[in-house]
Amino acid sequence: TAIAITEQPVSVSVPVGYSFTLRCRAQGRTSLQYQWFCQYQSDCRLIPGATNQDLPIIAEQTQLYTCRVNDLHRNAVFSDWVKVEVHQCVARGLPPQLWQGEPVIVLNPSEQRVEVGQPLQLQCAAMGVPAPSYQWYRNGNLLEQQKRRRLWITHTKVSDSGTYLCCASNRHGEHWTNAVNVHIGGGEILPPAEHFQLFHLLFVLATGKIALLVGNNRYQHHPNLMAPVRDVFELSRLLKHLGFQVVSLLD
């Protein structure tokens, strides 16, 4: 209780070679001293010379970091352990030149076809400062328990079929992965029959058969809406069945 950490360091997810700073702030009854430690593959070690409140880092490999704060009476506390996730292979042009730490998707999930009862795994990844949090959706519906980079269903059911995507977010904003279809069982999932009539005219009249779908669910002066997101997923799947090239955008 003699020392209180007032600002904890935060986890980040960055490309290799990226320069940034971990910060730790504390208050105490006497002057305070700082010492940073890192851990890689269970090897915890003191970082020589890292005795300031700020720790400058050039990202080289994924590691954990913590800061020890002690006073003149030998009281000491440690900050939270934070993860510096380093992406070794990042596409050219990422992150953007004027990157402010907003989420940038670096790994999209891929389409899956699995048998009933077999496990399903979807993966995504995003860079961000601080490190993004994740939330998965199926057919536009939030999946309460799926809040990690990897979506994992141990024993799939037919009802797990659908269109999946993940939202990566931090305090700077959010970014969505590509939407992918997941087929559970042997048969192909077809769109409801009544929807074919709705788009039959589009199919007949369209020559280039290219569709641009834009779903907005974030408004400055209106509560967020989920229906536009579901509509984009369903219309995209239906139009693809009708032979369209589809570009789907959210927000």
C-alpha positions as CSV (number, residue, x, y, z in Angstrom):
1,T,0.0,0.0,0.0
2,A,3.0,2.3,0.3
3,I,3.3,2.3,-3.5
4,A,0.3,2.6,-5.9
5,I,0.6,2.1,-9.7
6,T,-1.4,4.9,-11.3
7,E,-0.8,3.9,-15.0
8,Q,-0.3,0.4,-16.1
9,P,1.5,-0.5,-19.3
10,V,-0.7,-1.8,-22.1
11,S,-0.3,-4.7,-24.5
12,V,0.4,-3.9,-28.1
13,S,0.3,-5.8,-31.4
14,V,2.8,-4.4,-33.9
15,P,4.8,-5.3,-37.0
16,V,8.5,-6.3,-36.7
17,G,10.8,-3.3,-36.5
18,Y,8.1,-1.0,-35.1
19,S,9.2,1.5,-32.5
20,F,7.0,2.4,-29.5
21,T,7.2,3.0,-25.7
22,L,5.7,1.1,-22.8
23,R,4.7,3.4,-19.9
24,C,4.4,2.8,-16.2
25,R,3.5,5.4,-13.5
26,A,3.3,5.1,-9.8
27,Q,3.0,7.1,-6.6
28,G,4.7,6.5,-3.2
29,R,5.6,8.2,0.0
30,T,9.2,8.5,-1.0
31,S,11.1,8.8,-4.3
32,L,10.5,5.7,-6.5
33,Q,12.8,3.6,-8.6
34,Y,11.7,1.6,-11.7
35,Q,13.1,-1.6,-13.2
36,W,11.7,-3.3,-16.3
37,F,11.7,-7.1,-16.9
38,C,10.9,-9.2,-19.9
39,Q,9.9,-12.8,-20.4
40,Y,10.3,-15.0,-23.5
41,Q,9.5,-18.7,-23.5
42,S,9.4,-18.8,-19.7
43,D,12.8,-17.1,-19.4
44,C,12.3,-14.1,-17.2
45,R,15.2,-11.6,-17.0
46,L,16.0,-8.1,-15.9
47,I,16.5,-5.6,-18.8
48,P,19.8,-3.8,-18.1
49,G,19.5,-0.1,-18.0
50,A,15.7,-0.1,-18.2
51,T,15.3,2.0,-15.1
52,N,13.0,4.8,-16.3
53,Q,9.2,5.1,-16.3
54,D,9.2,4.7,-20.0
55,L,10.7,1.7,-21.8
56,P,11.5,2.3,-25.5
57,I,11.2,-0.8,-27.6
58,I,12.0,-1.7,-31.2
59,A,9.7,-4.8,-31.9
60,E,11.8,-7.9,-32.6
61,Q,9.9,-10.8,-31.2
62,T,6.8,-11.5,-29.1
63,Q,7.5,-11.1,-25.4
64,L,5.9,-10.3,-22.0
65,Y,7.0,-7.2,-20.0
66,T,6.5,-6.0,-16.4
67,C,7.9,-3.1,-14.4
68,R,9.0,-3.3,-10.7
69,V,8.6,-0.1,-8.7
70,N,10.3,0.2,-5.3
71,D,10.8,3.0,-2.8
72,L,13.6,3.8,-0.3
73,H,12.0,1.6,2.4
74,R,12.4,-1.6,0.2
75,N,8.7,-1.7,-0.6
76,A,8.1,-3.0,-4.1
77,V,5.2,-3.7,-6.4
78,F,5.0,-5.0,-10.0
79,S,2.9,-3.7,-12.8
80,D,0.6,-6.0,-14.8
81,W,2.4,-8.3,-17.3
82,V,1.7,-7.0,-20.8
83,K,2.2,-8.7,-24.1
84,V,4.1,-7.2,-27.0
85,E,2.9,-9.3,-30.0
86,V,5.2,-8.9,-33.0
87,H,4.0,-9.9,-36.5
88,Q,7.0,-11.1,-38.5
89,C,5.2,-11.2,-41.9
90,V,3.1,-8.2,-42.7
91,A,1.9,-7.3,-46.2
92,R,3.5,-4.4,-48.0
93,G,1.8,-1.1,-47.1
94,L,0.8,-2.2,-43.6
95,P,0.4,-0.5,-41.3
96,P,-0.6,2.7,-43.1
97,Q,2.0,5.5,-43.2
98,L,0.1,7.7,-40.7
99,W,-0.9,4.8,-38.4
100,Q,-2.2,6.0,-35.1
101,G,-2.6,2.5,-33.6
102,E,-6.1,1.7,-34.9
103,P,-6.8,-2.0,-35.6
104,V,-5.4,-3.3,-38.9
105,I,-6.4,-6.8,-40.0
106,V,-3.3,-9.0,-40.9
107,L,-5.0,-12.4,-40.9
108,N,-8.5,-13.1,-42.2
109,P,-10.4,-16.3,-41.5
110,S,-10.8,-18.9,-44.3
111,E,-13.9,-20.7,-45.5
112,Q,-14.4,-24.0,-43.7
113,R,-16.4,-27.2,-44.5
114,V,-16.6,-29.7,-41.7
115,E,-18.7,-32.7,-40.8
116,V,-21.3,-32.6,-38.0
117,G,-19.6,-33.3,-34.7
118,Q,-16.1,-32.4,-35.8
119,P,-14.3,-29.3,-34.4
120,L,-14.4,-25.9,-36.1
121,Q,-11.6,-23.4,-35.9
122,L,-11.5,-19.9,-37.4
123,Q,-8.6,-17.6,-36.9
124,C,-8.0,-13.9,-37.4
125,A,-5.3,-11.4,-36.2
126,A,-5.0,-7.6,-36.1
127,M,-2.3,-5.1,-35.2
128,G,-3.1,-2.3,-32.9
129,V,-1.8,0.0,-30.1
130,P,-3.2,-0.9,-27.6
131,A,-3.6,-4.6,-28.7
132,P,-7.1,-5.0,-30.1
133,S,-9.9,-7.0,-28.5
134,Y,-11.9,-9.5,-30.6
135,Q,-15.5,-10.3,-31.1
136,W,-16.9,-12.9,-33.5
137,Y,-20.3,-12.8,-35.3
138,R,-22.3,-15.5,-37.1
139,N,-24.9,-14.2,-39.6
140,G,-24.6,-10.8,-38.1
141,N,-25.4,-12.1,-34.6
142,L,-22.9,-11.6,-31.8
143,L,-21.4,-14.8,-30.4
144,E,-21.1,-14.0,-26.7
145,Q,-18.4,-16.6,-25.8
146,Q,-16.2,-16.0,-28.8
147,K,-13.9,-13.1,-27.8
148,R,-10.5,-14.4,-28.9
149,R,-8.4,-14.4,-32.0
150,R,-9.3,-18.0,-32.5
151,L,-12.9,-19.2,-32.7
152,W,-13.2,-22.7,-31.5
153,I,-16.2,-25.0,-31.5
154,T,-15.4,-28.5,-30.2
155,H,-18.4,-30.4,-31.6
156,T,-20.2,-28.7,-34.4
157,K,-23.9,-28.8,-35.2
158,V,-25.8,-28.0,-38.4
159,S,-26.9,-24.8,-36.7
160,D,-23.3,-23.6,-36.6
161,S,-23.4,-23.2,-40.4
162,G,-23.4,-19.6,-41.6
163,T,-21.4,-16.6,-42.4
164,Y,-18.7,-15.6,-39.9
165,L,-16.6,-12.6,-39.4
166,C,-14.6,-11.0,-36.5
167,C,-14.4,-7.4,-35.3
168,A,-11.1,-6.2,-33.9
169,S,-11.3,-3.0,-31.8
170,N,-9.4,-0.7,-29.5
171,R,-9.8,2.9,-28.3
172,H,-8.9,4.2,-31.8
173,G,-11.7,2.4,-33.6
174,E,-12.5,-1.0,-35.1
175,H,-11.9,-3.1,-38.2
176,W,-13.7,-6.1,-39.5
177,T,-12.3,-9.2,-41.2
178,N,-13.6,-10.6,-44.4
179,A,-16.8,-12.6,-44.0
180,V,-16.4,-16.3,-44.7
181,N,-18.9,-19.1,-45.2
182,V,-18.8,-22.1,-42.9
183,H,-20.6,-25.3,-44.0
184,I,-21.4,-28.0,-41.4
185,G,-22.5,-31.3,-42.9
186,G,-22.3,-32.9,-46.3
187,G,-24.7,-30.7,-48.3
188,E,-24.3,-27.2,-49.6
189,I,-26.1,-24.5,-47.8
190,L,-28.6,-22.9,-50.2
191,P,-30.3,-19.6,-49.6
192,P,-34.1,-19.6,-48.8
193,A,-36.1,-20.3,-51.9
194,E,-38.3,-17.2,-51.5
195,H,-35.3,-15.0,-51.8
196,F,-34.5,-16.2,-55.4
197,Q,-37.7,-14.5,-56.6
198,L,-36.6,-11.2,-55.0
199,F,-33.3,-11.2,-57.0
200,H,-34.4,-12.9,-60.1
201,L,-34.9,-9.6,-61.9
202,L,-31.4,-8.5,-60.9
203,F,-30.0,-11.7,-62.3
204,V,-31.9,-11.4,-65.6
205,L,-31.1,-7.7,-66.2
206,A,-27.6,-7.4,-64.9
207,T,-24.9,-7.7,-67.6
208,G,-21.7,-7.3,-65.7
209,K,-23.3,-8.8,-62.6
210,I,-21.2,-6.9,-60.1
211,A,-22.8,-5.9,-56.8
212,L,-21.6,-3.4,-54.2
213,L,-23.2,-3.8,-50.8
214,V,-22.6,-1.3,-48.0
215,G,-24.0,-1.9,-44.5
216,N,-23.8,0.9,-42.0
217,N,-24.4,0.2,-38.3
218,R,-22.5,2.9,-36.6
219,Y,-24.2,6.3,-36.5
220,Q,-23.1,9.5,-34.8
221,H,-26.6,10.5,-33.6
222,H,-28.5,7.2,-33.7
223,P,-28.1,3.9,-31.7
224,N,-26.1,1.1,-33.4
225,L,-28.1,-1.2,-35.7
226,M,-27.4,-4.9,-36.3
227,A,-29.9,-5.5,-39.2
228,P,-27.7,-3.8,-41.8
229,V,-24.8,-6.1,-41.0
230,R,-27.0,-9.2,-41.3
231,D,-28.5,-7.9,-44.5
232,V,-25.0,-7.5,-46.1
233,F,-24.1,-11.1,-45.2
234,E,-27.3,-12.6,-46.5
235,L,-27.5,-10.5,-49.6
236,S,-23.9,-11.2,-50.4
237,R,-24.4,-14.9,-50.2
238,L,-27.6,-14.8,-52.3
239,L,-26.0,-12.6,-55.0
240,K,-23.0,-14.9,-55.2
241,H,-25.4,-17.8,-55.8
242,L,-26.9,-15.8,-58.7
243,G,-23.5,-15.3,-60.3
244,F,-22.6,-11.8,-59.1
245,Q,-19.2,-10.6,-58.1
246,V,-19.8,-9.1,-54.7
247,V,-17.9,-6.4,-52.9
248,S,-19.2,-6.1,-49.3
249,L,-18.3,-3.2,-47.0
250,L,-19.2,-2.4,-43.5
251,D,-19.4,1.2,-42.1
